[in-house]
Amino acid sequence: MSRVVVVAGVGPNIGTAVARRFHADGFAVAMLARSDRVTAPLAAELGSDAVSIAADVTDRSAVERAMERVRTELGPVEVLVLNASGGGGRPVDEANVERLRSIFDVRVGGSLACVRAALRDLRETEGTVLFSGTTFAEPPVTEQIEWGAVGPAARGLAQSLDAALDDVTVTYVRIGSAVRPAESSTEAEETGDRIAIDAADLAAEYRRLVDRPGLATSELDLRAE
């Protein structure tokens, strides 16, 4: 039976690249997203041992059903990639509580729901949880008020889980650059006034974090230079 990775929050950038990389290395891949617009064609592209599951991570029952389907069709979850972001924030004059709550529910609440639903498997496989994180709020990003508040909360969740789970490796990946879809470039390149890094390069780092006998990384900074 293949090892199983669940990627929660699959869009055209990081989620797609991670799914492709793990599948290329022999993993069975389950891709969760609110809609199957990206995941259905990606599952068809990957072929065997790849499933697309429509699930909103803010709906705990939907997440639990999704994880049960993964167990039934693919096997126990060994790697859980938490990539759902909930969207971005706004400048202070446009920021609001509703948007902050919405982002928090996805990024923090949804991440915890996914971990809880997969926890039995992760413990049995001595698995890995990878958070797609951010450098926002260190220093603060003034044009993303709500996300600047939620980012540290997600990081705190990752740190708490890492401390609480002796038999599961939890890593918060701090992504400090814009990300380009893997098929757009194989090199980091300029995007406006920011440097962008290829999603495939990030996916390769995610993959390396999983198989490191005797080593555990609780936090990793990744950025283009």
C-alpha positions as CSV (number, residue, x, y, z in Angstrom):
1,M,0.0,0.0,0.0
2,S,1.3,3.5,-0.9
3,R,2.0,6.1,1.7
4,V,-0.7,8.7,1.9
5,V,-0.6,12.5,1.9
6,V,-3.6,14.8,2.3
7,V,-3.3,18.3,0.9
8,A,-5.9,20.5,2.5
9,G,-6.4,23.6,0.4
10,V,-5.4,23.0,-3.2
11,G,-5.2,25.9,-5.6
12,P,-3.1,26.4,-8.7
13,N,0.1,27.2,-6.9
14,I,1.5,25.5,-3.7
15,G,-1.2,22.9,-3.3
16,T,-1.0,21.7,-6.9
17,A,2.8,21.6,-6.8
18,V,2.9,19.7,-3.5
19,A,0.3,17.1,-4.8
20,R,2.4,16.6,-8.0
21,R,5.7,16.2,-6.1
22,F,4.4,13.7,-3.6
23,H,2.6,11.7,-6.2
24,A,5.7,11.6,-8.3
25,D,7.5,10.1,-5.3
26,G,5.0,7.3,-5.0
27,F,2.5,8.7,-2.5
28,A,-1.2,8.3,-2.8
29,V,-2.6,11.8,-2.8
30,A,-5.9,13.1,-1.5
31,M,-6.7,16.8,-2.4
32,L,-9.2,18.8,-0.4
33,A,-10.7,22.0,-1.6
34,R,-14.1,23.8,-1.3
35,S,-14.7,23.1,-5.0
36,D,-13.2,20.6,-7.4
37,R,-12.4,23.2,-10.1
38,V,-8.6,22.7,-9.6
39,T,-8.6,19.3,-7.9
40,A,-10.7,17.3,-10.3
41,P,-8.6,17.9,-13.4
42,L,-5.5,17.5,-11.3
43,A,-6.6,14.1,-10.0
44,A,-7.3,13.1,-13.6
45,E,-3.9,14.2,-14.6
46,L,-2.2,12.3,-11.8
47,G,-4.2,9.2,-12.4
48,S,-4.1,6.3,-10.0
49,D,-3.8,6.9,-6.3
50,A,-5.1,10.5,-6.6
51,V,-8.5,11.6,-5.4
52,S,-10.3,14.9,-5.4
53,I,-12.6,15.6,-2.4
54,A,-14.8,18.7,-2.1
55,A,-14.7,19.7,1.5
56,D,-14.8,23.0,3.3
57,V,-12.2,22.9,6.1
58,T,-14.5,25.1,8.3
59,D,-17.1,22.4,8.3
60,R,-15.9,19.8,10.8
61,S,-18.3,17.1,9.7
62,A,-17.2,17.5,6.1
63,V,-13.6,17.2,7.1
64,E,-14.2,14.1,9.1
65,R,-16.1,12.5,6.2
66,A,-13.2,13.4,3.9
67,M,-10.6,11.8,6.1
68,E,-12.8,8.7,6.4
69,R,-13.0,8.5,2.7
70,V,-9.2,8.8,2.5
71,R,-8.8,5.9,4.9
72,T,-11.2,3.8,2.9
73,E,-9.9,4.5,-0.6
74,L,-6.2,5.1,0.0
75,G,-5.2,4.1,3.5
76,P,-4.1,5.8,6.8
77,V,-2.8,9.4,6.5
78,E,0.9,9.8,7.0
79,V,1.4,13.4,5.8
80,L,-1.0,16.2,6.2
81,V,-0.3,19.5,4.4
82,L,-2.3,22.5,5.7
83,N,-2.5,24.9,2.8
84,A,-5.9,26.5,3.0
85,S,-5.5,30.3,3.6
86,G,-8.9,31.9,3.7
87,G,-7.9,34.8,1.5
88,G,-6.0,37.9,2.3
89,G,-6.6,41.0,4.4
90,R,-7.2,44.7,3.6
91,P,-5.6,48.0,4.6
92,V,-6.7,49.4,7.9
93,D,-9.4,51.7,6.4
94,E,-11.0,48.6,4.8
95,A,-10.3,45.9,7.4
96,N,-13.3,44.4,9.3
97,V,-14.1,41.9,11.9
98,E,-16.1,39.6,9.6
99,R,-13.1,39.1,7.2
100,L,-10.8,38.5,10.2
101,R,-13.2,35.8,11.5
102,S,-13.5,34.2,8.1
103,I,-9.7,34.0,7.6
104,F,-9.3,32.7,11.2
105,D,-11.9,30.0,10.7
106,V,-10.1,28.7,7.6
107,R,-6.5,29.1,8.6
108,V,-6.7,28.2,12.3
109,G,-10.0,26.5,12.9
110,G,-9.8,24.5,9.7
111,S,-6.2,23.5,10.3
112,L,-7.2,22.1,13.8
113,A,-10.2,20.3,12.3
114,C,-8.0,18.6,9.8
115,V,-5.4,17.6,12.4
116,R,-8.1,16.2,14.7
117,A,-9.7,14.2,11.9
118,A,-6.4,12.7,10.9
119,L,-4.8,12.4,14.3
120,R,-5.3,8.7,14.8
121,D,-3.6,7.9,11.5
122,L,-0.8,10.4,12.1
123,R,0.0,8.9,15.4
124,E,-0.1,5.3,14.1
125,T,2.2,6.2,11.2
126,E,4.4,8.6,13.3
127,G,3.5,11.1,10.5
128,T,4.1,14.7,9.6
129,V,2.0,17.8,9.6
130,L,3.2,20.7,7.4
131,F,1.7,24.2,7.7
132,S,2.0,26.5,4.7
133,G,2.8,29.6,6.8
134,T,3.8,33.2,6.3
135,T,6.2,35.8,7.5
136,F,3.4,38.4,7.8
137,A,3.4,40.2,11.2
138,E,7.1,39.8,11.4
139,P,7.3,42.7,10.6
140,P,3.7,43.7,10.3
141,V,2.3,44.0,6.8
142,T,0.1,47.1,6.8
143,E,-1.9,46.3,3.7
144,Q,-3.0,42.9,5.2
145,I,-4.5,43.8,8.6
146,E,-6.7,40.7,9.1
147,W,-4.1,38.3,7.7
148,G,-1.4,40.0,9.8
149,A,-3.5,39.0,12.9
150,V,-4.3,35.5,11.8
151,G,-0.8,34.5,10.6
152,P,0.7,34.5,14.1
153,A,-2.3,32.6,15.4
154,A,-1.7,29.8,12.9
155,R,2.0,29.7,13.8
156,G,1.0,29.5,17.4
157,L,-1.2,26.5,16.6
158,A,1.6,24.8,14.8
159,Q,4.0,25.4,17.8
160,S,1.4,24.1,20.3
161,L,0.7,21.0,18.2
162,D,4.5,20.4,17.9
163,A,4.9,20.6,21.7
164,A,1.9,18.4,22.4
165,L,2.5,15.6,19.9
166,D,5.6,13.5,20.7
167,D,4.9,11.0,18.0
168,V,4.0,13.4,15.1
169,T,6.3,15.9,13.5
170,V,4.8,19.4,13.0
171,T,6.5,21.9,10.9
172,Y,5.5,25.5,10.2
173,V,6.9,26.6,6.8
174,R,7.4,30.4,6.8
175,I,7.0,31.5,3.1
176,G,8.5,34.9,2.7
177,S,8.2,35.4,-1.1
178,A,5.4,35.5,-3.7
179,V,4.8,32.1,-5.3
180,R,4.5,31.4,-9.0
181,P,2.8,28.3,-10.4
182,A,5.3,25.6,-11.1
183,E,4.6,25.6,-14.8
184,S,5.2,29.3,-15.2
185,S,8.9,29.2,-14.3
186,T,11.7,27.0,-13.1
187,E,13.6,30.0,-11.6
188,A,12.8,32.5,-9.0
189,E,11.9,35.7,-10.9
190,E,10.7,39.3,-10.3
191,T,7.0,40.0,-9.9
192,G,6.5,43.7,-9.7
193,D,8.7,44.8,-6.8
194,R,8.8,41.4,-5.2
195,I,10.8,38.3,-5.8
196,A,8.7,35.2,-6.7
197,I,9.7,31.6,-6.0
198,D,8.6,28.7,-8.1
199,A,5.9,26.5,-6.4
200,A,7.8,23.4,-7.5
201,D,10.8,24.5,-5.4
202,L,8.6,24.9,-2.4
203,A,7.1,21.5,-3.0
204,A,10.5,19.9,-3.1
205,E,11.3,21.4,0.3
206,Y,8.0,20.1,1.7
207,R,8.9,16.6,0.4
208,R,12.4,16.8,2.0
209,L,10.8,17.6,5.4
210,V,9.0,14.3,5.5
211,D,11.8,11.7,5.3
212,R,14.6,12.9,7.7
213,P,15.4,10.0,10.0
214,G,16.4,11.2,13.5
215,L,15.7,14.9,12.6
216,A,12.7,17.1,13.2
217,T,12.2,20.7,12.0
218,S,9.6,22.7,13.9
219,E,10.0,25.8,11.7
220,L,11.6,26.5,8.3
221,D,12.0,29.8,6.5
222,L,11.7,29.7,2.7
223,R,12.1,32.7,0.4
224,A,13.6,33.6,-3.0
225,E,16.8,35.6,-3.2
